Amino acid sequence: MKAVTYNIKPLGWVTCKWLRHLWRGCLVSGLNGFSLRQMDIPELPGDDWVRLRTLLGGVCGSDAMLVDQKQAADSLLQAYTSMPMILGHENVAVVEEVGPAVDDSWVGRRVLVEPTLCCVPRGTEPICPRCEAGEFGACENFSGAMGGSANLPAGVSIGYNSRTGGSWGEHFVAHHSQLLAVDDSVSDEHALLTDPFACSLHGVLRADLTTVKNVLIYGTGVLGMGTIATLRALGYTGRIEAMDRYSYQADVAANLGADDYYTLPGGDKWRFEQVARRTGATLQHSRFGNYILSGGYDLVFDCVGSRQSVMECMKWTRARGQVILIGTLQKGLLDLTPIWFRELKVVGCYGRQMEHYQGGRKNTYKIVLDWITEGRMNLDGMLTHIFRLGDYKKALRAALYKADHESIKVAFDFR
């Protein structure tokens, strides 16, 4: 099968880190670990696994961070991945083959694969306390150190390990517990958005909305758009403002339920002054251009994950307000003063789980897929770019340089 693989070497990574300033194209080249290769179709790791044929494979923001070398050379996430890997955890696929312990009625069905490789897919016994509580996104066994009957290497999910493959390849494998059937009424293009919207929903459900009157969505990539959509789908009626560097996402944000969308200038002082005017806050400043607000938003969702975004989210939140970190934050020096001085509640979010929802427990993926099936979210205009696998360099550029391409969600099309 054909697949885009990622297998970075230290010398290549360092060389590319320097060369990117002279040749931007090195980021999507073999020097940075990316190549289109002919690969063996992955074998089933166990009798309760299935093999799938990819229809659409999404390019996630975390994938783009690998391309853009945003992970530090000593990132802790390296303990939870294994290479060479076929990237791609966002997917729509068809079940082609099932192991002997799987109901063969799955064959030929169009599905989504919830990609998390927690205790159950790994065959780990006993399962860890987090998985036992339904919090499989916080599984303790992603490193593969505890073994398991499937004998999987380190990897948090499909697409981030060296054995299962991923949706940037023509085929991949999954455990039967990861399958969710897609209704015929849902298009491939809409179904593909389940994964990023599920990540957004998980973050929204970790917030306390009971007294929140105004919300800021910092960053309107797919995670930010998903946060707007899931807030409204859950019935939140307060004010939602969305902010990003570019104006082309404004109409999509409005369609999903944002009350206002704005961009900010580059200078720190002007950015803080504009947010102060919007929220009725007072601008406070210290030496060397360090600013904070007295007042601000009740709740801020960081859907970017950069040093700047985290700092501004904390500084634009009122005292005892909430900051929810949905974007994939990387290593960097942060001024943590706002957390203790303003007594903020800062919550990290990763992946999905069995959520407390409508008096019961339900998989985050299933909640979002049901909403999409019921037409509760306007997803038009979200999937902006589709590429064949052979054009993977163009796809990665579109995901990386969003303003140049006016992209929101980018995907590979295998149909």
GUKOL-647260 format. One record per atom (N, C-alpha, C, O): residue in three letters; x, y, z. Coordinates in steps of 0.2 Angstrom, whole numbers, plus 5000, padded with zeros to 4 digits. Layout:
REM residues N
ALAXYZ;...
***
This chain:
REM residues 415
MET500449945000;MET500050005000;MET500450065000;MET501050065002;LYS500150124998;LYS500550184998;LYS500350225004;LYS499850225007;ALA500850255007;ALA500750295014;ALA501350345014;ALA501850345012;VAL501150405018;VAL501550455020;VAL501850435027;VAL501450425031;THR502550425027;THR502850405033;THR503250465036;THR503450515033;TYR503350455043;TYR503750505047;TYR504250465051;TYR504050425055;ASN504850485050;ASN505350445053;ASN505950495054;ASN506450495050;ILE505950545059;ILE506450595059;ILE507050565063;ILE507050525067;LYS507650595060;LYS508250575063;LYS508550645066;LYS508450695064;PRO508950635072;PRO509250695075;PRO509650745070;PRO509450805070;LEU510050715066;LEU510450755062;LEU509950795057;LEU510050855055;GLY509550755054;GLY509050785049;GLY508650845052;GLY508550895049;TRP508350825058;TRP507950875062;TRP508350945063;TRP508150995062;VAL508950935065;VAL509350995067;VAL509551035061;VAL509551095060;THR509750995055;THR509851025049;THR509251065046;THR509351125044;CYS508751035047;CYS508151065044;CYS507951125048;CYS507651175046;LYS508051125055;LYS507951175059;LYS508251245057;LYS508051295058;TRP508851235055;TRP509251285052;TRP509151305045;TRP509051365044;LEU509051255041;LEU508951265034;LEU508251295032;LEU508151335027;ARG507751285037;ARG507051315035;ARG507051385034;ARG506551415031;HIS507451425037;HIS507551495036;HIS507751515029;HIS507551575027;LEU508051475026;LEU508251485019;LEU507851445014;LEU507751475008;TRP507551385016;TRP507151345011;TRP506551315015;TRP506651265018;ARG506051355014;ARG505451335018;ARG505151265016;ARG504851225020;GLY505351245010;GLY505151175008;GLY505451115011;GLY505151065011;CYS505951135015;CYS506351075018;CYS505851045024;CYS505950985026;LEU505351085026;LEU504951055031;LEU504450995029;LEU504250955033;VAL504350995022;VAL503950945020;VAL504350895016;VAL504050855012;SER504950895017;SER505450845013;SER505650785018;SER505550785024;GLY506050745014;GLY506350695018;GLY506850715023;GLY506950675028;LEU507150775023;LEU507550795028;LEU507250805034;LEU507550795040;ASN506650825034;ASN506250825040;ASN505850765042;ASN505350765046;GLY505950715039;GLY505750645040;GLY505150625037;GLY504850565038;PHE504850665032;PHE504250645028;PHE504450615021;PHE504850635018;SER504050565019;SER504150535013;SER503550495011;SER503250465015;LEU503450485004;LEU502850445002;LEU503250375000;LEU503650374995;ARG502950325003;ARG503250255002;ARG502750205000;ARG502150205002;GLN503050144997;GLN502650084997;GLN502750045003;GLN503350025004;MET502250025007;MET502349995013;MET501949935013;MET501449925009;ASP502049885018;ASP501649825019;ASP501049845022;ASP501049885027;ILE500449815020;ILE499849825024;ILE499949795031;ILE500149745032;PRO499749835036;PRO499849815043;PRO499449745045;PRO498949735042;GLU499749705048;GLU499449645051;GLU499049655057;GLU499149705061;LEU498549615058;LEU498049615063;LEU498449605070;LEU498749545070;PRO498549645075;PRO498849625081;PRO498549575085;PRO498849545090;GLY497949555084;GLY497549505088;GLY496949485085;GLY496749515080;ASP496649435087;ASP495949415085;ASP495449465085;ASP494949455081;ASP495449505089;ASP494949555090;ASP495049625087;ASP494749675089;TRP495449625082;TRP495649685078;TRP495349675071;TRP495149625069;VAL495349735067;VAL495049735060;VAL495549775056;VAL495949815058;ARG495449765050;ARG495849805045;ARG495449845041;ARG494849825039;LEU495649905040;LEU495149955036;LEU495549985030;LEU496149995030;ARG495050005026;ARG495250045020;ARG495050115021;ARG494550135022;THR495550165020;THR495450235021;THR495050265016;THR495150255010;LEU494550305018;LEU494250345013;LEU494450425014;LEU494650445008;LEU494450445019;LEU494750515021;LEU495250515027;LEU495050475032;GLY495750545026;GLY496250555032;GLY496350625033;GLY496650655029;GLY496250645039;GLY496350715041;GLY497050735043;GLY497350695046;VAL497150795042;VAL497850825044;VAL497650865051;VAL497350925050;CYS497850845056;CYS497750875063;CYS498250925064;CYS498750935061;GLY498050975069;GLY498451025071;GLY499150995074;GLY499651025073;SER499050945078;SER499650915081;SER500050885075;SER500750885076;ASP499850855070;ASP500250835064;ASP500550895061;ASP501150885060;ALA500250955060;ALA500551015058;ALA501151035062;ALA501651065060;MET501051025069;MET501651045073;MET502251005072;MET502751025073;LEU502150935070;LEU502750895069;LEU503050925063;LEU503650935062;VAL502650945057;VAL502950965051;VAL503351035053;VAL503851045050;ASP503051075057;ASP503351145058;ASP503851135064;ASP504051195066;GLN504051075066;GLN504551065071;GLN504451105078;GLN504851135081;LYS503751105080;LYS503551145086;LYS503651095092;LYS503751125098;GLN503751035091;GLN503950995097;GLN504751005099;GLN505150995094;ALA504851015105;ALA505551025107;ALA505950955106;ALA505650905106;ALA506550965105;ALA507050905104;ALA506950855110;ALA507050795109;ASP506850885116;ASP506750835122;ASP506050835124;ASP505950815130;SER505550835119;SER504850835121;SER504750765125;SER504950715123;LEU504350775130;LEU504150715134;LEU503650665130;LEU503550615131;LEU503350695124;LEU502950655120;LEU503250605117;LEU502950555114;GLN503950605116;GLN504350555113;GLN504250485117;GLN504350435114;ALA504150495123;ALA504050425127;ALA503450395125;ALA503350335127;TYR502950425122;TYR502350395120;TYR502150395112;TYR501650395110;THR502750395109;THR502650375101;THR503250325099;THR503750315103;SER503150305094;SER503650255091;SER503750265083;SER503150275080;MET504350265081;MET504450275074;MET504750215070;MET505150175074;PRO504750205064;PRO504350255059;PRO503650245060;PRO503350185061;MET503250295059;MET502550295059;MET502250325053;MET502450365049;ILE501650295052;ILE501150325047;ILE500650365050;ILE500250345054;LEU500750435049;LEU500350485053;LEU499550475051;LEU499450445046;GLY499150515054;GLY498450515053;GLY498050475058;GLY497950415057;HIS497750515062;HIS497250485067;HIS496550505065;HIS496050465068;GLU496450555062;GLU495750575060;GLU495550535054;GLU495950535049;ASN494950505053;ASN494850455048;ASN494150445047;ASN493650455051;VAL493950425041;VAL493350395039;VAL493550335035;VAL494050345030;ALA493350275036;ALA493650215033;ALA493050165032;ALA492550165035;VAL493250105028;VAL492850055027;VAL493149985030;VAL493749975029;VAL492749945034;VAL493049885037;VAL493149835031;VAL492649825028;GLU493749815030;GLU493849765025;GLU493949695027;GLU493749645024;GLU494249685033;GLU494349615036;GLU494349615043;GLU494549665047;VAL494049565046;VAL493949565054;VAL494349505056;VAL494349445053;GLY494549505062;GLY494849445066;GLY494349395068;GLY493749415068;PRO494549335069;PRO494049285071;PRO493649295077;PRO493049265078;ALA493849345081;ALA493449365087;ALA492949425086;ALA492649445091;VAL492949445080;VAL492549505078;VAL491949485074;VAL491949445069;ASP491349515075;ASP490749495071;ASP490849515064;ASP491049575063;ASP490749475060;ASP490949485053;ASP490449535049;ASP490449545043;SER489849555053;SER489449605050;SER489749675049;SER489449715046;TRP490349685052;TRP490649745052;TRP490949745045;TRP491149805042;VAL491149695041;VAL491449695035;VAL491049735030;VAL490449725029;GLY491349785026;GLY490949825021;GLY490649885024;GLY490349925021;ARG490649895031;ARG490349955034;ARG490750015034;ARG491350005035;ARG490450075033;ARG490850135034;ARG490850155041;ARG490350155045;VAL491450175044;VAL491550185051;VAL492050245052;VAL492350265048;LEU491950265058;LEU492550305061;LEU492950265066;LEU492650215069;VAL493550275067;VAL493950245072;VAL494150295077;VAL494550335076;GLU493950285083;GLU494150325089;GLU494850305090;GLU494950245092;PRO495350345089;PRO496050315088;PRO496450295094;PRO496950275094;THR496150315100;THR496550305106;THR496850235108;THR496350195108;LEU497450225109;LEU497750155110;LEU497850155118;LEU498350155120;CYS497250145121;CYS497250135128;CYS497350065130;CYS497450025126;CYS497150045136;CYS497249985139;CYS496849925135;CYS497049875134;VAL496149945133;VAL495749895130;VAL496049875123;VAL496149815122;PRO496249915119;PRO496549895112;PRO497149855113;PRO497349815110;ARG497549885118;ARG498249855120;ARG498149785123;ARG498649745123;GLY497549765126;GLY497449705129;GLY497849695136;GLY498049645138;THR497949755139;THR498249765145;THR497749735151;THR497249765151;GLU498049695155;GLU497649675161;GLU498049675167;GLU498649645167;PRO497849695173;PRO497149735173;PRO497249805170;PRO497749835169;ILE496649835168;ILE496749895165;ILE496849945170;ILE496749935176;CYS497150005168;CYS497350055173;CYS496750095176;CYS496250085173;PRO496850125182;PRO496350165185;PRO495950215181;PRO495350215181;ARG496350245176;ARG496050295172;ARG495550265167;ARG495050285166;CYS495750205164;CYS495350175159;CYS494750145163;CYS494150145160;GLU494850115169;GLU494350085172;GLU493750145174;GLU493150125174;ALA493950205175;ALA493550255176;ALA493250285170;ALA492850335170;GLY493350255164;GLY493150285157;GLY493550345155;GLY493350365149;GLU494050355158;GLU494550415156;GLU495050395152;GLU495650405153;PHE494950355146;PHE495450325142;PHE495950375139;PHE496450355137;GLY495750435138;GLY496250485135;GLY496750495140;GLY497350525138;ALA496750475146;ALA497250485151;ALA497550425153;ALA497850415159;CYS497550375149;CYS497750305150;CYS498450305153;CYS498850345151;GLU498650265157;GLU499350265160;GLU499850215156;GLU500450205158;ASN499550185151;ASN499950135147;ASN500150155140;ASN500250105136;PHE500150215138;PHE500250235131;PHE500950215130;PHE501150205124;SER501450215134;SER502150195133;SER502250125131;SER502750105128;GLY501750085132;GLY501850015130;GLY502249975135;GLY502349915134;ALA502450005141;ALA502849975145;ALA502549915149;ALA502949875151;MET501849915150;MET501549865153;MET501349805149;MET501049755151;GLY501549805143;GLY501449745138;GLY500749745136;GLY500449795134;GLY500449685136;GLY499749685133;GLY499749625128;GLY500249615125;SER499149595127;SER499149545122;SER499249565115;SER499449525111;ALA499049625113;ALA499149655107;ALA499949665105;ALA500149675099;ASN500349675110;ASN501049685110;ASN501149745106;ASN501549745101;LEU500849805107;LEU500949865104;LEU501449905106;LEU501649905112;PRO501849945102;PRO502349985104;PRO502050045107;PRO501450055108;ALA502550095110;ALA502350155112;ALA501850195107;ALA502050195101;GLY501350225109;GLY500950265105;GLY500250285108;GLY499950235111;VAL500150345108;VAL499450365111;VAL498850355107;VAL498350345109;SER499050345100;SER498450325096;SER498650295089;SER499250295088;ILE498150275085;ILE498350265078;ILE498650325075;ILE498350375076;GLY499150315071;GLY499450365068;GLY500050395072;GLY500450435069;TYR500150375078;TYR500750395082;TYR501150335085;TYR501350335090;ASN501150285081;ASN501550225083;ASN501750185077;ASN501550205071;SER502250135078;SER502550105072;SER502250045070;SER502450005065;ARG501650025072;ARG501349965070;ARG500649965067;ARG500449925062;THR500150005069;THR499450005067;THR499350045060;THR498850035057;GLY499850085058;GLY499750125053;GLY499350185055;GLY499150195060;GLY499150225050;GLY498650285051;GLY498350305045;GLY498450275039;SER497950355045;SER497450375039;SER497850415034;SER497550435029;TRP498450425035;TRP498850445029;TRP499150385025;TRP499650395021;GLY498850335026;GLY499050275022;GLY498350245019;GLY497850255022;GLU498450195014;GLU497850165011;GLU497450125015;GLU496850105015;HIS497850095020;HIS497550045025;HIS497850055032;HIS498450075033;PHE497450035037;PHE497750035044;PHE497249985048;PHE496749965045;VAL497449975054;VAL497149925058;VAL496849955064;VAL497150005067;ALA496349925067;ALA496049955074;ALA495749895078;ALA495549845075;HIS495649905084;HIS495349865088;HIS494549875087;HIS494349925086;HIS494249815088;HIS493449825086;HIS493149875091;HIS492649895089;SER493349885097;SER493049925102;SER493150005100;SER492750045102;GLN493550015095;GLN493650085092;GLN493150105087;GLN493250165085;LEU492750055084;LEU492350065078;LEU491750105080;LEU491350085085;LEU491550155076;LEU490850185077;LEU490550185069;LEU490850215065;ALA490050155068;ALA489650155062;ALA489450225060;ALA489150255064;VAL489550245054;VAL489250305051;VAL488650295048;VAL488550255043;ASP488150335049;ASP487450335046;ASP487550355039;ASP487950395037;ASP487150325034;ASP487150345027;ASP486950415026;ASP487150445021;SER486650445030;SER486450515029;SER487050565030;SER486950625028;VAL487550545033;VAL488150585035;VAL488650575029;VAL488850525028;SER488950635027;SER489450635021;SER490050615025;SER490250625030;ASP490550585020;ASP491250575023;ASP491550645025;ASP491850645030;GLU491450695022;GLU491750765023;GLU491450785030;GLU491950815034;HIS490850775032;HIS490650795039;HIS490850745044;HIS491050765050;ALA490850685043;ALA491050635047;ALA491750645050;ALA491950625055;LEU492150665045;LEU492850675046;LEU493050725052;LEU493550725055;LEU492550765053;LEU492650825058;LEU492450795065;LEU492550835070;THR492250735066;THR492050705072;THR492650715077;THR492550735083;ASP493250695075;ASP493850685079;ASP494050755082;ASP494050765088;PRO494150805078;PRO494350875081;PRO493750905085;PRO493850935090;PHE493150895083;PHE492550915087;PHE492450885094;PHE492250915099;ALA492650815094;ALA492650775100;ALA493150805105;ALA493050805111;CYS493750825102;CYS494250855107;CYS494050915110;CYS494150935115;SER493650955105;SER493451025108;SER492851005113;SER492851045118;LEU492450965112;LEU491950945116;LEU492150925123;LEU491950945128;HIS492750885123;HIS493050865129;HIS493250925133;HIS493150925139;GLY493550965130;GLY493751035133;GLY493151075136;GLY493251095142;VAL492651075132;VAL492051115134;VAL491751085141;VAL491551115145;LEU491751015141;LEU491450975146;LEU491850985153;LEU491650965158;ARG492451005152;ARG492951015158;ARG492851085161;ARG493151095166;ALA492451125157;ALA492351195160;ALA491651195164;ALA491251145163;ASP491651235169;ASP491051255173;ASP490651315170;ASP490951365171;LEU490151295166;LEU489751355163;LEU489251385167;LEU488851425164;THR489151365173;THR488551385177;THR488451455178;THR487951485178;THR489051495179;THR489051565180;THR489351605174;THR489551665175;VAL489551575169;VAL489951605163;VAL489451645159;VAL488951615156;LYS489651705158;LYS489251755154;LYS489551775147;LYS489251785142;ASN490251775147;ASN490551785141;ASN491151735140;ASN491551725145;VAL491251715134;VAL491851665133;VAL492251695127;VAL491951725122;LEU492851685127;LEU493351695122;LEU493651635119;LEU493851595123;ILE493551625112;ILE493851575109;ILE494551595106;ILE494451635101;TYR495051585108;TYR495751605106;TYR495951555101;TYR496251505102;GLY495951575094;GLY496151535089;GLY495551495086;GLY495151465089;THR495451505079;THR494851475076;THR495051435070;THR494851435065;GLY495551385072;GLY495651325068;GLY495151285069;GLY494551305072;VAL495151215068;VAL494651165068;VAL494451165076;VAL493851155077;LEU494951165080;LEU494851155087;LEU494351215090;LEU493951205094;GLY494551275088;GLY494151335090;GLY493451335087;GLY493051345090;MET493451315081;MET492751305078;MET492351255081;MET491751265082;GLY492651195083;GLY492351145086;GLY492051165093;GLY491551145096;THR492451215097;THR492351235103;THR491651285103;THR491251275107;ILE491651325098;ILE491051365097;ILE490451315096;ILE489951325099;ALA490551275091;ALA489951225089;ALA489751185095;ALA489151175096;THR490151155099;THR489951115104;THR489651155110;THR489251125114;LEU489951215111;LEU489551255116;LEU488851265115;LEU488451265119;ARG488751285108;ARG488051295106;ARG487651235106;ARG487051235108;ALA487951175104;ALA487551115104;ALA487351095111;ALA486851055112;LEU487751115116;LEU487651095123;LEU487151145126;LEU486851135132;GLY486951195122;GLY486451245125;GLY486651305128;GLY486251335131;TYR487351315128;TYR487551375131;TYR487351435127;TYR487351445121;THR487051485131;THR486651545127;THR487051615129;THR486851665127;GLY487651605132;GLY487951665134;GLY488351695128;GLY488351665122;ARG488751745128;ARG489051775123;ARG489751735121;ARG490151725126;ILE489851725115;ILE490451695113;ILE490851745108;ILE490551755103;GLU491451755109;GLU491851795105;GLU492451755103;GLU492651715107;ALA492551755096;ALA493151725094;ALA493651765091;ALA493551825088;MET494351745092;MET494851785090;MET495351745086;MET495551695088;ASP495651775081;ASP496251745077;ASP496551795073;ASP496451855074;ARG497151775070;ARG497551825067;ARG497251845060;ARG497451905057;TYR496851805057;TYR496551815050;TYR495851825050;TYR495451795054;SER495551855045;SER494851875045;SER494451825041;SER493851825041;TYR494751775037;TYR494351735033;TYR493951685036;TYR493551655033;GLN494151665043;GLN493751615046;GLN493051645049;GLN492651615052;ALA492951715048;ALA492451745052;ALA491751715050;ALA491351705055;ASP491551705044;ASP490951685042;ASP490751615045;ASP490251595047;VAL491251565045;VAL491151505047;VAL491051505055;VAL490651465057;ALA491451545058;ALA491351555066;ALA490651575067;ALA490351555072;ALA490351625063;ALA489751645064;ALA489151595063;ALA488751585067;ASN489351555058;ASN488851505056;ASN488751455062;ASN488251415063;LEU489351445065;LEU489351395071;LEU489051425077;LEU488951385082;GLY488951485078;GLY488651515084;GLY489051565087;GLY488851595093;ALA489651595084;ALA489951645088;ALA489551715087;ALA489351725082;ASP489551755092;ASP489251815092;ASP489651875089;ASP489451915086;ASP490351865089;ASP490751915086;ASP491451885085;ASP491651835088;TYR491751905080;TYR492451885078;TYR492851945077;TYR492651995074;TYR493451945079;TYR493951995078;TYR494651975078;TYR494851925080;THR495052015074;THR495752005074;THR496152065078;THR495852115080;LEU496752045080;LEU497052095084;LEU497752115081;LEU498052085077;PRO497952175082;PRO498552205080;PRO499152165083;PRO499052135088;GLY499752185080;GLY500352145082;GLY500652165089;GLY500852125093;GLY500552235091;GLY500952255097;GLY500552235103;GLY499952235103;ASP500952215108;ASP500652195114;ASP500152245117;ASP499552225119;LYS500352305118;LYS499952365121;LYS499252365117;LYS498752375121;TRP499252365111;TRP498652375107;TRP498252315108;TRP497552325108;ARG498452255108;ARG498052195109;ARG497752195116;ARG497152185116;PHE498052215121;PHE497752215128;PHE497252275128;PHE496752265131;GLU497452335125;GLU496952385125;GLU496252365122;GLU495752385124;GLN496352335116;GLN495752315113;GLN495252265117;GLN494652275117;VAL495652215120;VAL495252165124;VAL494952205130;VAL494452185132;ALA495352255133;ALA495052285139;ALA494452325137;ALA493952325141;ARG494452355131;ARG493852395129;ARG493252345128;ARG492652355129;ARG493352285125;ARG492852235124;ARG492552205130;ARG491952195130;THR492952205135;THR492752165141;THR492552215147;THR492352195152;GLY492752285146;GLY492652325152;GLY493252325157;GLY493152345162;ALA493752295155;ALA494252285160;ALA494752345160;ALA494752385156;THR495152345165;THR495652395166;THR496352375164;THR496552315167;LEU496752405160;LEU497452385158;LEU497952405163;LEU497952455166;GLN498352355166;GLN498852365170;GLN499552345167;GLN499552295163;HIS500052385168;HIS500652375165;HIS501252375170;HIS501252415175;SER501752335169;SER502352335173;SER502952355169;SER502852385163;ARG503552335171;ARG504152355167;ARG504152315160;ARG503952265160;PHE504552345156;PHE504752305150;PHE504152285146;PHE504152225142;GLY503652315146;GLY503052305141;GLY502652245144;GLY502352205139;ASN502652225150;ASN502252165153;ASN501552195155;ASN501552235159;TYR501052165152;TYR500352195154;TYR499952135156;TYR500052075155;ILE499452155160;ILE498852115162;ILE498252155163;ILE498252215163;LEU497652125163;LEU497052155164;LEU496752145171;LEU496852095174;SER496452195174;SER495952185179;SER495252185177;SER495052235174;GLY495052125177;GLY494452105173;GLY494552065167;GLY495152035167;GLY494052055163;GLY494252015157;GLY493651965156;GLY493051975159;TYR493751915152;TYR493251865151;TYR493151815157;TYR493651805160;ASP492551785157;ASP492451735162;ASP492751665161;ASP493051635165;LEU492851655154;LEU493051585152;LEU493451595145;LEU493151625141;VAL494051575145;VAL494451575139;VAL494651505137;VAL494951475141;PHE494551485131;PHE494851425128;PHE495451445123;PHE495351475118;ASP495951415125;ASP496551425121;ASP496551365116;ASP496651305118;CYS496451375110;CYS496451325105;CYS497051335100;CYS496951305094;VAL497551365102;VAL498151375098;VAL498751325101;VAL499051285098;GLY498951345108;GLY499451305111;GLY500151335110;GLY500651295111;SER500151395109;SER500851425109;SER501051465115;SER500551475120;ARG501651485116;ARG501851515122;ARG501451585123;ARG501151595128;GLN501351615117;GLN500951685117;GLN500251675119;GLN499951705123;SER499951625116;SER499251605117;SER499051595124;SER498651615127;VAL499451555127;VAL499351535134;VAL499451595139;VAL499051605143;MET499951635138;MET500051695142;MET499451745141;MET499251765146;GLU499251755135;GLU498751805134;GLU498051775136;GLU497651815139;CYS497951715135;CYS497351685138;CYS497251695146;CYS496751715148;MET497851685149;MET497851695156;MET497751765158;MET497451785163;LYS498051805155;LYS498051885156;LYS497451915154;LYS497251965157;TRP497051885150;TRP496351915148;TRP495751885151;TRP495251895150;THR495951845156;THR495351805160;THR495351845167;THR495851865170;ARG494651855169;ARG494551895175;ARG494851855181;ARG494951795181;ALA494851885187;ALA495051845193;ALA494551785194;ALA493951795194;ARG494851735196;ARG494451675198;ARG494051645191;ARG493551615192;GLY494251665186;GLY494051645179;GLY494351575178;GLY494751545181;GLN494151555172;GLN494351485169;GLN494751495163;GLN494551525158;VAL495251455162;VAL495651445156;VAL495751375154;VAL495951335158;ILE495451355148;ILE495451285146;ILE495951275140;ILE495851315135;LEU496451235141;LEU496951225136;LEU496851165132;LEU496951115134;ILE496551185126;ILE496351135121;ILE496951125116;ILE497051065114;GLY497251175114;GLY497851175109;GLY498351135112;GLY498451135118;THR498751105108;THR499351065110;THR499951105112;THR500351125108;LEU500051115119;LEU500551165121;LEU501251125121;LEU501251075123;GLN501751165119;GLN502351135119;GLN502851165124;GLN502651215127;LYS503451145125;LYS503851165130;LYS504051245129;LYS504151265123;GLY504051285134;GLY504251355133;GLY504251385140;GLY503851365145;LEU504551445141;LEU504551475147;LEU503951525148;LEU503751555143;LEU503551515153;LEU502951545155;LEU502951585161;LEU503351565166;ASP502651645161;ASP502551685167;ASP501951665170;ASP501351675168;LEU501951625176;LEU501351595179;LEU501051635184;LEU500651615188;THR501251705185;THR500951745190;THR500251745189;THR499951745195;PRO499951755183;PRO499151765183;PRO498851705187;PRO498251715189;ILE499151645187;ILE498751585189;ILE498651595197;ILE498151585199;TRP499251615200;TRP499151615208;TRP498851685210;TRP498451685215;PHE499051735206;PHE498851805208;PHE498151815207;PHE497851855211;ARG497851795201;ARG497151805200;ARG496751735201;ARG496151735200;GLU497051695204;GLU496751625207;GLU496351595201;GLU495751585202;LEU496651585195;LEU496351555189;LEU496251485190;LEU496651455193;LYS495751455187;LYS495751385186;LYS495951365179;LYS495651385174;VAL496551335179;VAL496851325172;VAL496751245171;VAL497051205175;VAL496451225166;VAL496351155165;VAL496651125158;VAL496451165153;GLY496951075158;GLY497251045152;GLY496750995149;GLY496450965153;CYS496750985143;CYS496350935140;CYS496750905134;CYS497150925131;TYR496550835134;TYR496850795129;TYR496350735127;TYR496150705131;GLY496250735121;GLY495950675118;GLY495150675120;GLY494850725120;ARG494950615121;ARG494250605123;ARG494150555128;ARG494650525131;GLN493550535130;GLN493450485136;GLN492650475136;GLN492250495131;MET492450435141;MET491750425142;MET491550485146;MET491750485152;GLU491150525143;GLU490950585146;GLU490350575151;GLU489950535149;HIS490250625156;HIS489650625160;HIS489150675155;HIS489250735155;TYR488650645153;TYR488250675148;TYR487550655149;TYR487350595148;GLN487050705150;GLN486350695151;GLN486150635156;GLN485750595154;GLY486550635161;GLY486350595167;GLY486650525166;GLY486550475170;GLY487150515161;GLY487450445160;GLY488150455158;GLY488450515158;ARG488450405155;ARG489150405152;ARG489050395145;ARG488750345142;LYS489450425140;LYS489450425133;LYS490050445130;LYS490350495132;ASN490350405125;ASN490950415122;ASN490950485119;ASN490450505115;THR491450525119;THR491450595116;THR491350585109;THR490950625106;TYR491650535105;TYR491550525098;TYR490850515097;TYR490550545092;LYS490450475101;LYS489750455099;LYS489350515100;LYS488850525096;ILE489450565105;ILE489050625106;ILE489150665100;ILE488550685097;VAL489750675097;VAL489850725092;VAL489550695085;VAL489150725081;LEU489650625084;LEU489350595078;LEU488650595078;LEU488350605073;ASP488350585084;ASP487550595085;ASP487350665083;ASP486850675079;TRP487650715085;TRP487550785084;TRP487550795076;TRP487150825073;ILE488050765073;ILE488150775066;ILE487650745062;ILE487350775057;THR487450685064;THR486950645061;THR486250685062;THR485850685057;GLU486150715067;GLU485550755069;GLU485450815065;GLU484950855066;GLY486050845062;GLY486150905059;GLY486150965064;GLY485851015063;ARG486350955070;ARG486351005075;ARG486951055075;ARG486951105078;MET487351045070;MET487951095069;MET488051105061;MET487951055057;ASN488151165060;ASN488251185053;ASN488951175051;ASN489351215053;LEU489151125047;LEU489851105046;LEU490051125039;LEU490651115037;ASP489651165035;ASP489851185029;ASP490351235029;ASP490451275033;GLY490851225025;GLY491451275024;GLY492051255029;GLY492551285029;MET491951195032;MET492451175037;MET493051135033;MET493651155035;LEU492851085029;LEU493351055026;LEU493551095019;LEU493151085014;THR494051125020;THR494251175014;THR494651145009;THR494651175003;HIS495151095011;HIS495551075006;HIS495650995006;HIS495750965011;ILE495550965000;ILE495650894999;ILE496150874994;ILE496150904989;PHE496650834996;PHE497250814991;PHE497250744991;PHE497050704995;ARG497550724985;ARG497650654984;ARG498350644988;ARG498750684989;LEU498450574989;LEU499050564993;LEU499750584990;LEU500250604993;GLY499750574983;GLY500350594980;GLY500550674980;GLY501050694979;ASP500050714982;ASP500150784983;ASP500250804990;ASP500050854993;TYR500550754994;TYR500550765001;TYR500950825003;TYR500850865008;LYS501450844999;LYS501850905001;LYS501350975000;LYS501451015004;LYS500950974995;LYS500451024995;LYS499951025000;LYS499751075003;ALA499750965002;ALA499250965008;ALA499650985015;ALA499251025018;LEU500250965016;LEU500550995022;LEU500651065022;LEU500651095027;ARG500851095016;ARG500951165016;ARG500251205017;ARG500251255020;ALA499751175014;ALA499051205016;ALA498851205023;ALA498551255026;ALA499051145027;ALA498951145034;ALA499351185038;ALA499251215043;LEU499951195035;LEU500551235039;LEU500451315038;LEU500451355043;TYR500351335032;TYR500251405030;TYR499551425029;TYR499351435023;LYS499151425034;LYS498451425033;LYS498251495030;LYS497751495026;ALA498551545032;ALA498351615029;ALA498451615021;ALA498051645018;ASP499051585019;ASP499151585012;ASP498651545008;ASP498451565002;HIS498351495011;HIS497851455007;HIS497151465010;HIS496651435007;GLU497051505015;GLU496351515018;GLU496051445020;GLU495551435018;SER496451405023;SER496251335025;SER496051335032;SER496251375036;ILE495551285033;ILE495351275040;ILE495451195041;ILE495851185046;LYS495151155038;LYS495351085038;LYS495551055032;LYS495351065026;VAL496151015032;VAL496450985026;VAL496450915027;VAL496450885032;ALA496350875021;ALA496250805022;ALA496550775015;ALA496550805010;PHE496750705016;PHE496950665010;PHE496250625008;PHE495950595012;ASP496250615002;ASP495650584999;ASP495850514996;ASP496250524991;PHE495650464998;PHE495850394995;PHE495250364991;PHE495350304989;ARG494750404990;ARG494150374987;ARG494250364979;ARG493750334976;
***
